[in-house]
């Protein structure tokens, strides 16, 4: 469902009856068929259609965020309603809509180029904050393992790929099916598998001094923790201009990752050696997601970026030198 902007703006009046918010000077910063996000000076209001998320799914997202916040993880803070609720329901464009309000994460670095200019200290904090979230999620396995969130292969992009992809994309569908079946054979032990963010790259955290605050947990699902690392790897490598640059970036990334992340979290070599497979999975996911966006008219035309991603899927060696990276992975496992 696509919200009417006027209805959504009017909804802020109703929301202000439940929350201590100023309903003036709000601007929309995200507008699609699934979520609508408004921003003010120090607050974020997210509206989620009930066709996108059920109330129980929102409840359990809030449950995870509360656990992480209470264990001092670097995550966004939830603002409760006046009657102490983490989310409420309103009618928007004749559709039940879930409302969540967050404290806006502070940020002193707004340009990602500035983030990479301070690469050493900030990437260390990136790893630290990531393992902190993964560690606390794993430690709360008994509470979180039965939450009403989907497993990675039950999410729409993977489970309904055969419906989202046109018939002429049969090679893409076959490749995805083979990859999914291979990944399904991996063990799902509590220290390796649990609720993950699924997109912990720089666009989903703010940097405030030396602190990194993660937000946008809307797409959490049950997955291997290493998928969060693979997603960050893939999308940051995509910004590089050549196979050599992307390969070297990933090698440098993994060396630092093993140094800082593994000091606190034990990395299972049986899972770690498959990080390239998880990168491939994310590439398939991003490509098929674009078909979903086209179908719901979230985007109106094909993009050059998607054509490049299809090329990478069909010949992954044009993206990175997998042999060189795999050798580095085995070397890092041996050292650690």
C-alpha positions in Angstrom: 0.0 0.0 0.0 1.3 3.5 -0.9 0.4 6.2 1.6 -1.2 9.5 0.5 1.2 12.2 1.7 -1.6 14.4 3.0 -3.1 11.6 5.0 0.3 10.8 6.5 1.0 14.4 7.4 -2.4 14.7 9.1 -1.6 11.5 11.1 1.1 13.4 13.0 -1.7 15.2 14.8 -3.2 11.9 16.0 0.3 10.6 16.9 0.9 13.7 19.0 -2.1 12.7 21.1 -0.2 9.6 22.2 3.4 10.8 22.3 5.2 13.9 23.6 6.1 15.1 20.2 5.9 18.5 18.5 3.9 17.9 15.3 5.3 20.9 13.5 8.3 21.1 11.2 8.4 17.4 10.3 9.8 16.3 7.0 9.5 12.9 5.4 12.8 11.2 4.9 11.6 7.8 3.6 8.6 7.2 1.5 7.7 3.8 0.0 5.0 1.2 0.1 6.2 -0.4 3.4 7.4 2.4 5.7 7.0 6.1 6.0 9.5 7.9 8.2 9.2 11.5 9.5 12.1 13.4 11.1 12.2 16.4 13.4 15.0 17.9 15.4 15.4 15.1 17.8 12.8 12.5 17.0 12.0 9.9 14.3 8.5 8.7 13.6 8.1 5.5 11.6 4.8 4.3 10.2 4.6 0.7 9.0 1.6 -0.6 7.0 0.0 -3.7 8.6 0.4 -5.3 5.1 4.2 -5.0 5.7 4.5 -6.0 9.4 2.1 -7.5 11.9 1.8 -6.0 15.3 3.6 -9.1 16.8 6.5 -8.5 14.4 6.8 -4.9 15.5 6.5 -6.0 19.2 9.4 -8.4 18.8 11.5 -5.8 17.0 11.0 -3.6 20.0 11.8 -6.5 22.3 15.2 -7.0 20.6 16.0 -3.3 20.6 15.1 -3.0 24.3 17.4 -6.0 25.2 20.2 -4.4 23.2 19.6 -1.0 24.7 19.5 -2.3 28.2 22.8 -4.2 27.7 24.5 -0.9 26.6 24.7 -1.8 22.9 25.0 1.1 20.5 21.4 1.1 19.1 18.7 3.7 18.7 16.6 4.5 21.7 12.8 3.9 21.6 10.5 6.6 22.9 7.5 5.2 24.7 4.0 6.6 24.3 2.4 8.5 27.2 0.8 5.2 28.4 4.1 3.3 28.2 3.7 1.5 24.9 6.6 0.9 22.5 4.2 1.1 19.5 0.6 2.1 18.8 -1.8 1.5 15.9 -3.7 4.2 13.9 -5.7 4.2 10.7 -3.9 5.7 7.8 -5.4 5.8 4.3 -8.1 3.3 5.6 -5.3 0.9 6.6 -4.2 -0.2 10.1 -0.7 1.3 10.5 1.8 0.7 13.3 3.6 3.7 14.7 7.0 3.7 16.5 8.9 6.7 17.7 12.7 6.8 18.2 15.1 9.3 19.6 17.0 10.6 16.7 20.6 9.2 16.8 23.1 12.0 17.1 25.7 12.4 14.3 28.7 14.5 13.9 29.8 12.8 10.6 27.2 13.1 7.9 29.4 12.4 4.9 30.5 8.8 4.3 33.7 10.0 2.8 34.5 11.6 6.1 33.8 8.2 7.7 36.4 6.5 5.5 38.9 9.3 6.0 38.9 8.3 9.7 39.0 4.7 8.8 41.2 3.2 11.5 39.4 4.4 14.6 35.9 4.3 13.2 36.1 0.8 11.5 37.3 -0.5 14.9 34.2 1.0 16.5 32.1 -0.5 13.7 33.4 -4.0 14.5 33.1 -3.4 18.2 29.5 -2.2 18.0 28.7 -5.1 15.6 30.1 -7.9 17.8 28.5 -6.2 20.8 25.1 -6.5 19.2 25.7 -10.1 18.0 27.1 -11.2 21.3 24.2 -9.8 23.3 21.7 -11.3 20.9 23.4 -14.7 21.2 23.5 -14.5 25.0 19.7 -13.9 25.0 19.1 -16.8 22.7 16.5 -18.4 25.1 14.4 -15.2 25.0 14.8 -14.4 21.3 14.9 -17.8 19.5 11.1 -18.1 19.3 10.2 -14.5 18.3 7.7 -14.1 15.5 10.2 -13.1 12.8 10.9 -15.0 9.6 13.9 -17.1 8.9 16.1 -15.8 6.1 14.8 -18.2 3.5 11.1 -17.3 4.4 11.5 -13.6 3.6 9.6 -12.5 0.5 12.7 -11.8 -1.7 14.0 -15.4 -1.3 10.8 -17.4 -0.8 8.9 -15.7 -3.7 11.8 -15.2 -6.1 10.1 -17.4 -8.7 7.1 -15.0 -8.6 9.1 -11.8 -8.6 11.5 -12.7 -11.4 10.2 -12.8 -15.0 10.5 -16.1 -16.9 13.5 -14.9 -18.9 15.5 -14.6 -15.7 15.5 -18.4 -15.2 19.3 -18.5 -14.9 19.2 -16.1 -12.0 16.5 -18.2 -10.3 18.4 -21.4 -10.8 21.6 -19.8 -9.4 19.8 -18.5 -6.4 18.1 -21.9 -5.8 21.5 -23.7 -5.8 23.1 -21.2 -3.5 20.1 -21.3 -1.0 20.2 -25.1 -0.9 24.0 -25.0 -0.2 23.7 -22.4 2.6 20.8 -24.4 4.2 23.3 -27.2 4.9 25.3 -25.0 7.4 24.8 -25.5 11.1 22.6 -23.1 13.0 24.2 -23.2 16.5 23.2 -20.3 18.8 26.6 -18.6 18.7 26.4 -18.5 14.9 22.7 -18.1 14.1 20.1 -15.8 15.5 18.3 -12.5 14.9 20.4 -10.3 12.7 19.9 -6.7 11.5 20.6 -7.7 7.8 22.0 -4.3 6.7 24.5 -2.9 9.1 26.3 -0.8 6.5 27.1 2.9 7.1 23.8 4.2 5.8 22.1 2.5 8.7 24.1 4.0 11.5 25.1 7.4 12.7 28.6 8.4 13.8 28.8 10.7 16.8 32.4 11.4 17.6 33.9 7.9 18.1 30.5 6.3 18.8 28.4 4.4 16.2 24.6 4.2 16.8 22.8 1.5 14.7 19.2 1.9 13.6 16.6 0.6 11.1 16.0 -2.9 12.6 12.8 -3.2 10.6 14.1 -6.1 8.5 15.5 -8.3 11.3 15.2 -12.0 10.6 16.8 -15.3 11.7 20.1 -15.6 9.9 23.8 -16.3 10.4 25.5 -13.4 12.2 28.2 -13.4 9.6 25.6 -12.3 7.1 25.7 -8.8 8.6 29.4 -8.7 7.9 28.9 -10.0 4.3 26.3 -7.4 3.6 28.6 -4.6 4.7 31.5 -6.1 2.7 29.4 -6.4 -0.5 27.9 -2.9 -0.5 31.1 -1.1 0.5 33.1 -3.0 -2.1 30.5 -2.1 -4.8 31.7 1.5 -4.5 35.2 0.5 -5.7 36.1 0.9 -9.3 37.9 -2.3 -10.2 38.2 -6.0 -9.4 41.7 -5.4 -7.9 40.4 -2.5 -5.7 37.4 -4.5 -4.5 39.5 -7.5 -3.8 42.1 -5.6 -1.8 39.3 -3.7 0.1 37.7 -7.0 1.2 41.1 -8.5 2.2 41.9 -5.4 4.3 38.4 -5.4 5.7 38.6 -9.1 6.7 42.1 -8.7 8.3 40.8 -5.9 10.5 37.5 -7.7 11.2 39.3 -10.8 12.4 41.5 -8.7 14.7 38.7 -6.6 16.3 35.6 -8.7 16.1 37.2 -12.1 17.0 38.7 -10.7 20.2 35.2 -10.8 21.7 33.3 -13.2 19.6 34.4 -16.7 18.7 34.2 -17.1 14.9 33.2 -20.6 13.7 35.6 -21.4 10.8 32.9 -23.7 9.4 30.7 -20.6 8.9 33.4 -18.0 8.2 34.8 -19.9 5.1 31.4 -19.3 3.5 31.4 -15.5 3.7 31.7 -15.2 -0.1 28.6 -17.3 -0.5 26.8 -14.9 1.9 28.0 -12.0 -0.2 26.6 -13.7 -3.3 23.3 -14.2 -1.5 23.1 -10.5 -0.8 23.8 -9.7 -4.4 20.9 -11.9 -5.5 18.7 -10.4 -2.8 19.5 -6.8 -4.0 18.9 -7.7 -7.7 15.5 -9.5 -7.1 14.4 -6.7 -4.7 14.6 -4.3 -7.6 12.0 -6.4 -9.5 9.8 -6.1 -6.4 10.3 -2.3 -6.4 9.4 -2.2 -10.1 6.3 -4.3 -9.5 4.9 -1.9 -6.9 6.1 1.2 -8.8 8.4 2.2 -6.0 10.9 2.8 -8.8 9.8 3.5 -12.4 12.6 2.2 -14.6 15.5 -0.2 -14.8 18.9 1.1 -13.6 22.5 0.7 -14.8 23.4 -0.4 -11.3 21.1 -3.4 -11.6 22.5 -4.4 -14.9 26.0 -4.3 -13.4 24.7 -6.5 -10.5 23.4 -9.0 -12.9 26.8 -9.1 -14.6 28.4 -9.7 -11.3 26.0 -12.5 -10.4 26.6 -14.2 -13.8 30.4 -13.8 -13.4 31.4 -13.2 -9.8 35.1 -13.2 -10.7 34.5 -9.8 -12.5 33.5 -8.5 -9.1 36.2 -9.9 -6.9 39.1 -12.4 -7.1 37.4 -15.1 -5.1 40.5 -17.4 -5.1 42.7 -14.7 -3.6 40.1 -13.8 -0.9 39.5 -17.5 -0.1 43.3 -18.0 0.4 43.3 -15.0 2.8 40.3 -16.4 4.7 42.0 -19.8 5.2 45.2 -17.9 6.3 43.2 -15.8 8.8 41.5 -18.9 10.2 44.8 -20.6 10.7 46.3 -17.6 12.5 43.2 -17.2 14.8 
